Amino acid sequence: MRSKTGILAVSGECIVVFLAAVLIFKGLQAAPFSQGINLALGLGAGTYLIPYLALLATALVAMALTRQGLRVFGIVFNAITTDGKIIALAFLPFLAVKAALFLVDWKNLPGALLVSLVEVLALAAIAWLLNRSALPPPAGMLAAVPLLLAGGAGDAAARAVYMVLVAVAEEVFFRGYVQTRLNQQFGSPWRFFGVSWGLGLPLSALFFACWHIFQYNPFSGAGGWMWTWGLWTFFFGLLLGFLREKSGRLLAPAGLHWVVNI
């Protein structure tokens, strides 16, 4: 762990970048041209192509300003086989999270609590599986594919690609930029099933939860506060953050984030 001054400086940096990302996102969300592009591409209501591109750009600019390479922030593509094994191991627990979100009303507190419980159990299962390094039978993963496709059967190709962007942008920002910067100051003094972690993991999950809580748009006056959304996305952030710490990269959390999104 670094000095208190360094911790305060980096924490303040993350807060400023986060608030800037929120304002940019909300501003573009309310912009007529942004909504027009969504409709032109057939994405429909509730999709935000330009804002999520801006979120991704904000993260990359913030990374560049630290004068560290992208590899430091987990943007690495030379271990695809290993990341694929991690995705295979974690696939069924993440599918359980997706099923919980599909079956219960997570906008109400009981539903949000149930989804959170499923996520905690999924985290325990994934940590155990990754610690054992035992791949599940391929047939087990293939059997779950129809369930995954059924959940996104109504998605057009453009929307499926859009959901990739959402997963990538949020992972690059929260698990890439925020979690890495906080880890650099807080360190990783603890271990969970062989994975080193520190305060950067839960704090980045808290940032991720706040991103989903604040649904009010000051530029349009629409939306409000979604506390239940913030509840289960905090635990979802822990899941994704754990995978970031385990692999040291963003590919696995981004891929599994997409699985839950579609």
C-alpha positions as CSV (number, residue, x, y, z in Angstrom):
1,M,0.0,0.0,0.0
2,R,1.3,3.4,-0.9
3,S,1.2,6.7,1.1
4,K,-2.1,8.2,2.2
5,T,-1.4,11.1,-0.1
6,G,-1.1,8.8,-3.1
7,I,-4.2,7.0,-2.1
8,L,-6.2,10.2,-1.8
9,A,-4.8,11.5,-5.1
10,V,-5.7,8.4,-7.1
11,S,-9.1,8.0,-5.4
12,G,-9.8,11.6,-6.3
13,E,-8.6,11.0,-9.8
14,C,-11.0,8.1,-10.2
15,I,-13.9,10.1,-8.8
16,V,-13.2,13.0,-11.2
17,V,-12.9,10.7,-14.2
18,F,-16.1,8.8,-13.1
19,L,-18.1,12.1,-12.8
20,A,-16.8,13.3,-16.1
21,A,-17.8,10.0,-17.7
22,V,-21.3,10.3,-16.2
23,L,-21.8,13.8,-17.5
24,I,-20.5,13.0,-21.0
25,F,-22.7,9.9,-21.1
26,K,-25.8,11.7,-19.9
27,G,-25.2,14.6,-22.3
28,L,-24.9,12.3,-25.3
29,Q,-27.8,10.2,-24.1
30,A,-30.1,13.2,-24.3
31,A,-28.7,14.6,-27.6
32,P,-31.1,14.3,-30.5
33,F,-28.4,13.1,-32.9
34,S,-27.5,10.3,-30.6
35,Q,-31.0,9.0,-30.4
36,G,-31.4,9.4,-34.2
37,I,-28.4,7.2,-34.8
38,N,-29.9,4.5,-32.5
39,L,-33.1,4.5,-34.5
40,A,-31.3,4.6,-37.9
41,L,-29.4,1.4,-36.9
42,G,-32.5,-0.3,-35.7
43,L,-31.3,-0.4,-32.1
44,G,-34.5,0.9,-30.6
45,A,-35.3,2.6,-27.3
46,G,-33.1,2.0,-24.3
47,T,-29.8,1.7,-26.3
48,Y,-27.0,4.2,-26.3
49,L,-24.5,3.6,-28.9
50,I,-22.7,7.0,-29.0
51,P,-22.7,7.3,-25.1
52,Y,-21.1,3.9,-24.7
53,L,-18.5,4.7,-27.4
54,A,-17.8,7.9,-25.4
55,L,-17.4,5.9,-22.2
56,L,-14.9,3.6,-23.9
57,A,-13.0,6.7,-25.2
58,T,-13.1,8.3,-21.7
59,A,-11.5,5.2,-20.2
60,L,-8.8,5.1,-22.9
61,V,-8.0,8.8,-22.5
62,A,-7.7,8.4,-18.7
63,M,-5.4,5.5,-19.2
64,A,-3.2,7.4,-21.7
65,L,-2.9,10.3,-19.2
66,T,-1.3,8.0,-16.7
67,R,1.4,7.3,-19.2
68,Q,1.2,3.6,-18.7
69,G,0.7,1.0,-21.4
70,L,-2.6,-0.7,-22.1
71,R,-1.2,-4.0,-20.9
72,V,-1.1,-2.6,-17.4
73,F,-4.9,-2.0,-17.5
74,G,-5.6,-5.6,-18.7
75,I,-6.0,-4.9,-22.4
76,V,-4.1,-8.0,-23.6
77,F,-4.9,-10.4,-26.4
78,N,-2.0,-12.8,-26.3
79,A,-3.6,-15.3,-23.9
80,I,-6.9,-16.1,-25.7
81,T,-6.7,-19.8,-25.0
82,T,-6.3,-19.2,-21.2
83,D,-9.1,-16.7,-21.2
84,G,-11.3,-19.1,-23.2
85,K,-10.7,-21.7,-20.5
86,I,-11.7,-19.2,-17.8
87,I,-14.8,-18.3,-19.7
88,A,-15.7,-22.0,-20.0
89,L,-15.2,-22.6,-16.3
90,A,-17.3,-19.6,-15.3
91,F,-20.0,-20.0,-18.0
92,L,-22.6,-21.9,-16.1
93,P,-22.4,-19.8,-12.9
94,F,-22.8,-16.7,-15.1
95,L,-25.7,-18.3,-16.9
96,A,-27.3,-18.9,-13.5
97,V,-27.0,-15.1,-12.9
98,K,-28.6,-14.4,-16.3
99,A,-31.5,-16.9,-15.5
100,A,-32.1,-15.1,-12.1
101,L,-32.3,-11.7,-13.9
102,F,-34.7,-13.2,-16.4
103,L,-36.9,-14.9,-13.9
104,V,-37.3,-12.4,-11.1
105,D,-38.1,-8.7,-11.0
106,W,-34.8,-7.2,-10.0
107,K,-36.3,-3.7,-9.8
108,N,-37.9,-4.7,-6.5
109,L,-35.9,-5.3,-3.4
110,P,-36.8,-9.0,-2.9
111,G,-35.8,-9.7,-6.5
112,A,-32.6,-7.7,-6.3
113,L,-31.7,-9.5,-3.1
114,L,-32.3,-12.9,-4.7
115,V,-30.1,-11.9,-7.7
116,S,-27.4,-10.7,-5.3
117,L,-27.5,-14.1,-3.5
118,V,-27.2,-16.0,-6.8
119,E,-24.2,-13.8,-7.6
120,V,-22.5,-14.5,-4.3
121,L,-23.0,-18.2,-4.9
122,A,-21.7,-17.9,-8.4
123,L,-18.6,-16.1,-7.1
124,A,-18.0,-18.9,-4.7
125,A,-18.5,-21.5,-7.4
126,I,-16.2,-19.8,-9.9
127,A,-13.5,-19.2,-7.3
128,W,-13.6,-22.9,-6.4
129,L,-13.6,-24.1,-10.0
130,L,-10.7,-21.8,-11.0
131,N,-8.7,-22.8,-8.0
132,R,-9.1,-26.4,-9.0
133,S,-8.3,-25.6,-12.6
134,A,-10.7,-28.3,-13.8
135,L,-12.4,-27.6,-17.1
136,P,-16.1,-28.6,-17.3
137,P,-17.1,-31.1,-19.9
138,P,-17.5,-29.3,-23.3
139,A,-20.9,-30.9,-23.7
140,G,-22.1,-29.2,-20.5
141,M,-21.3,-25.8,-21.9
142,L,-22.8,-26.7,-25.3
143,A,-26.0,-27.8,-23.6
144,A,-26.4,-24.4,-22.0
145,V,-26.0,-22.5,-25.3
146,P,-29.7,-22.9,-26.3
147,L,-30.7,-21.3,-23.0
148,L,-28.4,-18.5,-23.7
149,L,-29.7,-18.0,-27.2
150,A,-33.3,-18.1,-26.0
151,G,-32.6,-15.2,-23.7
152,G,-31.4,-13.1,-26.6
153,A,-33.6,-14.6,-29.3
154,G,-35.3,-11.3,-29.9
155,D,-32.1,-9.4,-30.5
156,A,-31.2,-8.3,-34.0
157,A,-27.6,-8.6,-35.1
158,A,-27.1,-4.8,-34.6
159,R,-28.3,-5.1,-31.0
160,A,-26.1,-8.1,-30.3
161,V,-23.1,-6.1,-31.5
162,Y,-24.2,-3.2,-29.4
163,M,-24.3,-5.4,-26.4
164,V,-20.6,-6.3,-27.1
165,L,-19.8,-2.6,-27.0
166,V,-21.7,-2.2,-23.7
167,A,-19.7,-5.0,-22.1
168,V,-16.4,-3.9,-23.5
169,A,-16.9,-0.2,-22.6
170,E,-17.9,-1.0,-19.0
171,E,-15.1,-3.5,-18.5
172,V,-12.5,-1.2,-19.9
173,F,-13.7,1.6,-17.7
174,F,-14.5,-0.1,-14.4
175,R,-12.3,-3.2,-14.3
176,G,-9.6,-1.8,-16.6
177,Y,-9.1,1.8,-15.5
178,V,-10.7,2.2,-12.1
179,Q,-9.8,-1.2,-10.6
180,T,-6.2,-1.0,-11.9
181,R,-5.6,2.6,-10.6
182,L,-7.0,1.7,-7.2
183,N,-5.0,-1.5,-7.0
184,Q,-1.8,0.5,-7.7
185,Q,-2.4,2.4,-4.5
186,F,-4.2,0.0,-2.2
187,G,-2.2,-3.1,-3.3
188,S,-3.5,-6.7,-3.1
189,P,-2.7,-7.8,0.4
190,W,-5.4,-10.5,0.7
191,R,-6.1,-13.8,-1.0
192,F,-9.3,-15.6,-1.9
193,F,-9.0,-19.1,-3.4
194,G,-5.5,-18.3,-4.4
195,V,-6.3,-14.9,-6.0
196,S,-4.7,-11.8,-4.6
197,W,-7.0,-8.8,-4.2
198,G,-7.3,-5.6,-2.3
199,L,-9.7,-2.7,-1.8
200,G,-9.5,-1.8,-5.5
201,L,-11.9,-4.8,-6.2
202,P,-14.8,-3.8,-4.0
203,L,-14.3,-0.1,-4.6
204,S,-14.4,-0.6,-8.4
205,A,-17.6,-2.7,-7.9
206,L,-19.0,0.3,-5.9
207,F,-18.3,2.7,-8.8
208,F,-20.0,0.2,-11.1
209,A,-23.0,0.1,-8.8
210,C,-23.2,3.9,-8.7
211,W,-23.1,4.0,-12.5
212,H,-26.3,1.9,-12.5
213,I,-28.0,3.7,-9.5
214,F,-27.9,7.1,-11.1
215,Q,-30.4,6.8,-13.9
216,Y,-31.6,10.4,-13.7
217,N,-30.5,12.5,-16.7
218,P,-29.9,16.2,-15.7
219,F,-29.9,17.2,-19.4
220,S,-33.4,15.7,-20.2
221,G,-35.0,15.5,-16.8
222,A,-35.9,11.9,-17.3
223,G,-35.1,8.9,-15.1
224,G,-34.5,8.6,-11.4
225,W,-32.6,6.6,-8.8
226,M,-32.4,2.8,-9.1
227,W,-31.1,1.6,-5.8
228,T,-32.1,-2.0,-6.4
229,W,-30.2,-2.0,-9.7
230,G,-27.2,-0.7,-7.8
231,L,-27.5,-3.5,-5.2
232,W,-27.2,-6.5,-7.6
233,T,-24.7,-4.7,-9.9
234,F,-22.4,-4.3,-6.9
235,F,-22.2,-8.1,-6.5
236,F,-22.0,-8.5,-10.3
237,G,-19.0,-6.1,-10.2
238,L,-17.4,-8.3,-7.6
239,L,-17.8,-11.3,-9.9
240,L,-16.3,-9.5,-12.8
241,G,-13.6,-7.9,-10.7
242,F,-12.5,-11.3,-9.4
243,L,-12.1,-12.6,-12.9
244,R,-10.0,-9.5,-13.7
245,E,-7.7,-10.3,-10.7
246,K,-7.6,-14.0,-11.5
247,S,-6.6,-13.5,-15.2
248,G,-4.9,-10.1,-15.1
249,R,-6.8,-9.3,-18.2
250,L,-10.2,-8.0,-19.4
251,L,-11.2,-10.5,-22.0
252,A,-12.8,-13.0,-19.7
253,P,-14.8,-10.5,-17.7
254,A,-15.9,-8.7,-20.9
255,G,-17.0,-12.0,-22.5
256,L,-19.0,-13.1,-19.5
257,H,-20.4,-9.7,-19.0
258,W,-21.8,-10.0,-22.6
259,V,-23.3,-13.4,-21.8
260,V,-25.4,-11.8,-19.0
261,N,-26.2,-8.7,-21.1
262,I,-27.8,-10.5,-24.2
